[in-house]
Amino acid sequence: KINFDALLKCSHITPSTQQHLKKVYASFALCMFVAAAGAYVHVVTHFLQAGLLSALGSLGLMIWLMTTPHSHETEQKRLGLLAGFAFLTGVGLGPALELCIAINPSILPTAFMGTAMIFTCFTLSALYARRRSYLFLGGVLMSAMSLMLLSSLGNLFFGSIWLFQANLYVGLVV
């Protein structure tokens, strides 16, 4: 059964929950960077271009991770399996990334920086929020403020009235 009342509970977050959130977001960050390394290996070095084998390997690692019981003794093994899954997933994304590079090479760094920025905003809100209500709002608000900052800086070069007005109204909503 799913307890939907727990989603809307606005009580304080216990220190053990914050420690758990810290571990979860650290695992996500590790996966993001390891997947980026896997994509780099495929696209730049052309060392590992497995295609179907990388997809099957990542599926096998995911199943192995799911069947490994969680305990203090298996924690490092599970983290290694997760990193292996992320690496092979990054390798598997290689052909799609090569297509993006062929269309417009600036797509990749823009997408990576946007993902890293939003991820950082959600991570900081999860680590520093003392109340659950702030946990719900913190990541969204920090992401919106970061987007507004980047669009303001970009508008210094573009000089677009539309972008200025959009930034103004988004700021009003935030």
Summary of the structure (lengths in Angstrom):
residues: 174
radius of gyration: 20.0
end to end distance: 34.9
largest distance: 58.3
contacts: 461
relative contact order: 0.11
helix: 80%
strand: 1%
